Amino acid sequence: MRRWDGLVEGYVRECEIRGLAATTMVMRRSALARAGTWLKLRRPKVNLEQMESEMLIEYLRTRSAFRSKTVVASTVSILRGMGEYLVSQGVWTKNPMRWIRGPKMDPRSTLPRRIGKADMKRIWDEAEKIKSPSVRAVTLCVLAILYGSGLRRGELERMNMSDWDRENGLLRVDGRKTGQERKVPVGAGVWRCVEAYLPVRQNRLESACRLEETALLIDRFGNRMRADAISRVVRACAVAAGIPFVSLHQFRHSCASDLLESGVKMPEVQAMLGHGVLATTMRYLHVSGDVMSEAIKKHPINEFLDPEPEATERRAVI
């Protein structure tokens, strides 16, 4: 099993070439190292070329004890990808993980909650109260892009100045996550927030002597603002507003839900979020009870069952 570590490194390099995020690679490397440790402790020693599906099922059984469905499904997916790599390297003739299915997942149960409009306003109010003009401009820019365009955190982190089309009010989003680049239009309010931040960006680059930096969002040292730093900026506003904060993906969920609730058609939201299939966009459909009540008033059945005025008056008299 000494070959396992080398094969894992080869698989990780292949994933990196495909452009997977660094956080994803850390998770995959950790899961495969854990599986490798389990295999190395097996007695008698395991021959990698002769591994059977029963052994993999046994490992998944030990890994599944007291674990959530999400953890189990992730482990199955990672091992399946490693199995395909082993087949491509000639170590396995077939991938037994291809026929092993993880637990049935309900995608809606794992989606973060949307941020209510009242809570969203409180977050923005706290951002407006930030005393430092530069920090306030950065914070408002981040909030505007996240909520106004529904970008993922990684997409915002990787965005460069060349991706901002100020003339047409467009943000160009790379296709690392979806495999397809897209352009997202922004509203007038988001446009103003981005433009108000750009002088701050220029001042920071000049102070740090880093005028060659291409990133749209930069920290006070002139370096590209990393994903965890973006999260801290938003989390600080949420904590100050007294709002439970889970992740930046809440803004993406809120953007999609609020657009759908406002009457924007599903395909348009799909294109904006960069979803490959419409079913993914439907996961973000979150309609409040008040909206459903208003919608049911427009149901055609109301015309069929609308009581006649005379009948209504008779019931009132009785």
MIFI-382168 format. One record per residue (C-alpha): z, x, y. Coordinates in Angstrom, 2 decimals, decimal comma. Layout:
<torlums>
w:Z u:X v:Y
...
</torlums>
This chain:
<torlums>
w:0,00 u:0,00 v:0,00
w:-0,23 u:2,98 v:2,32
w:-3,75 u:1,80 v:3,15
w:-2,40 u:-1,44 v:4,62
w:-1,31 u:0,12 v:7,92
w:-4,69 u:1,78 v:8,41
w:-6,54 u:-1,44 v:7,65
w:-4,32 u:-3,33 v:10,09
w:-5,18 u:-0,83 v:12,82
w:-8,87 u:-1,28 v:12,05
w:-8,54 u:-5,05 v:12,23
w:-6,64 u:-4,84 v:15,51
w:-9,31 u:-2,59 v:17,03
w:-11,99 u:-5,06 v:15,96
w:-10,07 u:-7,89 v:17,64
w:-9,68 u:-5,84 v:20,81
w:-13,43 u:-5,24 v:20,90
w:-13,90 u:-9,00 v:20,70
w:-11,87 u:-9,23 v:23,92
w:-8,74 u:-10,96 v:22,66
w:-5,79 u:-10,88 v:25,06
w:-3,18 u:-8,13 v:24,77
w:-0,41 u:-10,67 v:24,12
w:-2,43 u:-12,10 v:21,23
w:-2,86 u:-8,65 v:19,74
w:0,87 u:-7,93 v:19,94
w:1,57 u:-11,12 v:18,00
w:-1,06 u:-10,34 v:15,35
w:0,09 u:-6,78 v:14,90
w:3,71 u:-7,92 v:14,49
w:2,80 u:-10,60 v:11,94
w:0,69 u:-8,20 v:9,88
w:3,39 u:-5,50 v:9,99
w:5,88 u:-8,05 v:8,67
w:3,52 u:-9,00 v:5,84
w:2,95 u:-5,31 v:5,06
w:6,69 u:-4,65 v:4,80
w:7,05 u:-7,55 v:2,36
w:4,20 u:-6,21 v:0,22
w:5,55 u:-2,65 v:0,20
w:8,94 u:-3,85 v:-1,06
w:7,41 u:-5,69 v:-4,00
w:8,13 u:-4,33 v:-7,49
w:6,06 u:-3,44 v:-9,37
w:3,95 u:-2,01 v:-6,60
w:1,10 u:-4,15 v:-5,39
w:-2,51 u:-3,07 v:-5,76
w:-4,24 u:-4,29 v:-2,63
w:-7,58 u:-4,80 v:-4,37
w:-6,00 u:-7,00 v:-7,04
w:-3,95 u:-9,31 v:-4,84
w:-4,17 u:-12,95 v:-5,85
w:-3,69 u:-16,13 v:-3,88
w:-0,43 u:-16,81 v:-5,74
w:1,16 u:-13,73 v:-4,17
w:0,01 u:-14,77 v:-0,70
w:1,37 u:-18,26 v:-1,26
w:4,69 u:-16,75 v:-2,32
w:4,82 u:-14,73 v:0,90
w:3,99 u:-17,79 v:2,98
w:6,75 u:-19,68 v:1,18
w:9,32 u:-17,04 v:2,13
w:7,94 u:-16,91 v:5,66
w:8,04 u:-20,70 v:6,01
w:11,74 u:-21,14 v:5,28
w:13,50 u:-22,53 v:8,37
w:10,40 u:-21,92 v:10,49
w:8,56 u:-24,38 v:12,70
w:5,09 u:-25,66 v:11,84
w:3,70 u:-23,63 v:14,70
w:5,00 u:-20,36 v:13,26
w:3,70 u:-21,17 v:9,79
w:0,28 u:-22,21 v:11,07
w:0,05 u:-19,03 v:13,15
w:0,95 u:-16,85 v:10,14
w:-1,68 u:-18,55 v:7,98
w:-4,32 u:-18,10 v:10,67
w:-3,54 u:-14,40 v:11,16
w:-3,58 u:-13,66 v:7,43
w:-6,85 u:-15,56 v:7,07
w:-8,43 u:-13,39 v:9,76
w:-7,08 u:-10,24 v:8,09
w:-8,52 u:-11,46 v:4,80
w:-11,98 u:-11,79 v:6,31
w:-11,68 u:-8,23 v:7,61
w:-10,68 u:-6,95 v:4,15
w:-13,75 u:-8,65 v:2,69
w:-15,99 u:-7,02 v:5,30
w:-14,47 u:-3,62 v:4,41
w:-15,09 u:-4,13 v:0,70
w:-11,39 u:-4,20 v:-0,19
w:-11,56 u:-7,83 v:-1,36
w:-14,55 u:-9,49 v:-2,94
w:-13,42 u:-12,86 v:-1,59
w:-10,79 u:-14,07 v:0,84
w:-8,19 u:-16,23 v:-0,96
w:-6,71 u:-17,18 v:2,42
w:-9,88 u:-19,12 v:3,19
w:-8,71 u:-21,95 v:0,94
w:-5,06 u:-21,89 v:1,94
w:-4,34 u:-24,43 v:4,64
w:-1,40 u:-24,38 v:7,00
w:0,73 u:-27,40 v:7,92
w:-0,94 u:-30,30 v:9,65
w:-0,39 u:-29,92 v:13,37
w:-0,31 u:-32,59 v:16,06
w:-1,76 u:-30,79 v:19,11
w:-0,20 u:-33,30 v:21,48
w:3,29 u:-32,37 v:20,33
w:2,84 u:-28,78 v:21,49
w:1,38 u:-29,48 v:24,91
w:3,67 u:-28,73 v:27,83
w:4,84 u:-31,63 v:29,91
w:2,92 u:-32,45 v:33,05
w:4,65 u:-31,88 v:36,36
w:5,26 u:-35,16 v:38,15
w:3,83 u:-35,58 v:41,62
w:7,27 u:-35,69 v:43,20
w:8,32 u:-32,49 v:41,42
w:5,02 u:-30,85 v:42,33
w:5,66 u:-31,58 v:45,99
w:9,14 u:-30,09 v:45,75
w:7,66 u:-26,89 v:44,31
w:5,18 u:-26,70 v:47,18
w:7,93 u:-27,38 v:49,71
w:9,94 u:-24,46 v:48,34
w:6,88 u:-22,22 v:48,58
w:6,47 u:-23,21 v:52,23
w:10,10 u:-22,19 v:52,90
w:9,58 u:-18,56 v:51,78
w:10,47 u:-16,40 v:54,75
w:8,18 u:-13,45 v:54,04
w:4,66 u:-14,37 v:55,30
w:2,95 u:-12,17 v:52,70
w:4,96 u:-13,50 v:49,77
w:4,46 u:-17,05 v:51,02
w:0,69 u:-16,54 v:51,23
w:0,52 u:-15,11 v:47,70
w:2,67 u:-17,90 v:46,29
w:0,64 u:-20,67 v:47,92
w:-2,59 u:-19,06 v:46,72
w:-1,33 u:-18,92 v:43,14
w:-0,08 u:-22,51 v:43,20
w:-3,31 u:-23,76 v:44,77
w:-5,56 u:-22,11 v:42,19
w:-3,42 u:-23,09 v:39,21
w:-3,03 u:-26,74 v:40,14
w:-6,30 u:-27,14 v:42,04
w:-8,62 u:-25,65 v:39,43
w:-6,64 u:-25,79 v:36,15
w:-7,13 u:-22,11 v:35,36
w:-5,27 u:-20,45 v:32,51
w:-2,81 u:-17,72 v:33,41
w:-4,95 u:-15,01 v:31,81
w:-8,06 u:-16,22 v:33,64
w:-6,23 u:-15,97 v:36,95
w:-4,88 u:-12,53 v:36,10
w:-8,35 u:-11,17 v:35,29
w:-10,06 u:-12,69 v:38,33
w:-11,67 u:-10,22 v:40,74
w:-12,66 u:-10,51 v:44,38
w:-16,28 u:-10,75 v:43,30
w:-15,39 u:-13,96 v:41,46
w:-14,53 u:-15,73 v:44,72
w:-17,55 u:-17,38 v:46,36
w:-16,18 u:-18,36 v:49,76
w:-19,51 u:-19,74 v:51,02
w:-19,77 u:-22,34 v:48,28
w:-16,05 u:-22,70 v:47,47
w:-16,43 u:-21,60 v:43,84
w:-14,29 u:-19,56 v:41,46
w:-16,14 u:-17,76 v:38,69
w:-14,09 u:-17,73 v:35,50
w:-14,78 u:-15,22 v:32,73
w:-15,51 u:-16,42 v:29,23
w:-13,05 u:-14,26 v:27,35
w:-11,14 u:-17,30 v:26,09
w:-14,05 u:-19,68 v:25,54
w:-17,00 u:-17,33 v:25,14
w:-18,79 u:-18,96 v:28,06
w:-18,48 u:-18,17 v:31,75
w:-18,04 u:-21,09 v:34,13
w:-17,85 u:-21,77 v:37,85
w:-15,09 u:-24,03 v:39,12
w:-15,35 u:-25,70 v:42,55
w:-12,23 u:-25,84 v:44,71
w:-11,17 u:-28,35 v:47,32
w:-10,78 u:-27,66 v:51,02
w:-7,01 u:-27,17 v:50,66
w:-7,38 u:-24,59 v:47,90
w:-10,11 u:-22,84 v:49,92
w:-7,75 u:-22,50 v:52,89
w:-4,94 u:-21,11 v:50,71
w:-7,22 u:-18,47 v:49,20
w:-8,66 u:-17,47 v:52,57
w:-5,19 u:-17,28 v:54,12
w:-4,13 u:-14,88 v:51,36
w:-7,07 u:-12,48 v:51,74
w:-5,77 u:-10,76 v:54,93
w:-2,47 u:-10,14 v:53,12
w:-4,41 u:-8,63 v:50,23
w:-6,30 u:-6,33 v:52,58
w:-3,10 u:-5,16 v:54,31
w:-1,47 u:-4,38 v:50,97
w:-4,47 u:-2,38 v:49,80
w:-4,56 u:-0,38 v:53,03
w:-0,83 u:0,34 v:52,87
w:-1,10 u:1,50 v:49,25
w:-4,37 u:3,39 v:49,85
w:-5,99 u:1,47 v:47,04
w:-9,05 u:-0,01 v:48,71
w:-11,01 u:0,41 v:45,47
w:-8,91 u:-2,24 v:43,68
w:-11,12 u:-5,14 v:42,56
w:-8,45 u:-7,67 v:41,53
w:-8,14 u:-10,90 v:43,50
w:-4,37 u:-11,08 v:43,10
w:-2,47 u:-7,86 v:43,76
w:1,21 u:-6,95 v:44,02
w:2,86 u:-5,16 v:46,94
w:1,88 u:-1,77 v:45,47
w:-1,81 u:-2,67 v:45,48
w:-2,06 u:-3,08 v:41,71
w:-3,50 u:-6,04 v:39,85
w:-0,84 u:-8,72 v:39,54
w:-0,03 u:-9,11 v:35,86
w:0,53 u:-12,38 v:34,04
w:4,31 u:-12,03 v:33,88
w:4,43 u:-11,35 v:37,64
w:2,38 u:-14,50 v:38,30
w:4,83 u:-16,46 v:36,15
w:7,79 u:-15,07 v:38,09
w:6,26 u:-16,13 v:41,40
w:5,89 u:-19,74 v:40,26
w:9,16 u:-19,82 v:38,35
w:11,07 u:-18,77 v:41,45
w:9,77 u:-21,83 v:43,32
w:10,53 u:-24,14 v:40,40
w:14,08 u:-22,82 v:40,07
w:14,67 u:-23,15 v:43,81
w:13,43 u:-26,74 v:43,62
w:15,74 u:-27,47 v:40,67
w:12,86 u:-28,36 v:38,35
w:12,85 u:-27,45 v:34,64
w:10,00 u:-24,98 v:34,24
w:8,40 u:-24,19 v:30,89
w:5,15 u:-22,31 v:31,49
w:2,22 u:-21,99 v:33,87
w:0,20 u:-24,11 v:31,45
w:2,05 u:-27,09 v:32,90
w:-0,13 u:-26,77 v:35,99
w:-3,28 u:-26,86 v:33,87
w:-1,99 u:-29,92 v:32,03
w:-1,01 u:-31,57 v:35,32
w:-4,40 u:-30,81 v:36,86
w:-6,28 u:-32,36 v:33,94
w:-3,98 u:-35,37 v:33,64
w:-4,00 u:-36,12 v:37,37
w:-7,78 u:-35,85 v:37,56
w:-8,22 u:-38,25 v:34,64
w:-5,62 u:-40,59 v:36,09
w:-7,48 u:-40,55 v:39,43
w:-10,64 u:-41,79 v:37,75
w:-12,55 u:-38,53 v:37,19
w:-14,77 u:-38,84 v:34,13
w:-13,80 u:-36,98 v:30,97
w:-16,95 u:-34,78 v:30,73
w:-16,40 u:-33,59 v:34,31
w:-12,83 u:-32,55 v:33,54
w:-14,07 u:-30,92 v:30,34
w:-16,54 u:-28,78 v:32,30
w:-13,90 u:-27,84 v:34,86
w:-11,37 u:-26,73 v:32,25
w:-13,99 u:-24,95 v:30,14
w:-13,41 u:-26,87 v:26,92
w:-16,04 u:-26,48 v:24,22
w:-15,56 u:-29,99 v:22,83
w:-14,51 u:-33,23 v:24,46
w:-11,72 u:-33,78 v:21,93
w:-9,82 u:-30,85 v:23,45
w:-9,90 u:-32,48 v:26,88
w:-8,62 u:-35,74 v:25,40
w:-5,42 u:-33,93 v:24,42
w:-4,63 u:-33,71 v:28,12
w:-5,02 u:-37,42 v:28,66
w:-1,64 u:-38,58 v:29,87
w:-1,59 u:-41,96 v:31,53
w:1,58 u:-43,36 v:33,04
w:2,89 u:-46,82 v:32,35
w:2,07 u:-48,03 v:35,87
w:-1,54 u:-46,96 v:35,52
w:-1,81 u:-48,71 v:32,16
w:-0,38 u:-51,88 v:33,68
w:-3,00 u:-51,79 v:36,42
w:-5,72 u:-51,11 v:33,87
w:-4,75 u:-54,05 v:31,66
w:-5,08 u:-56,39 v:34,66
w:-8,81 u:-55,57 v:34,65
w:-9,24 u:-56,51 v:30,98
w:-11,97 u:-59,20 v:30,50
w:-9,59 u:-61,23 v:28,34
w:-7,77 u:-62,22 v:31,51
w:-10,87 u:-64,21 v:32,55
w:-10,95 u:-66,02 v:29,20
w:-7,26 u:-66,88 v:29,17
w:-6,74 u:-67,45 v:32,89
w:-4,95 u:-70,83 v:33,04
w:-6,57 u:-73,63 v:35,01
w:-4,78 u:-74,49 v:38,26
w:-4,12 u:-78,07 v:37,10
w:-2,57 u:-76,87 v:33,85
w:-0,37 u:-74,47 v:35,77
w:0,81 u:-77,26 v:38,07
w:1,57 u:-79,55 v:35,10
w:3,70 u:-76,84 v:33,44
w:5,53 u:-76,34 v:36,71
w:6,35 u:-80,04 v:36,95
w:7,59 u:-80,20 v:33,37
</torlums>
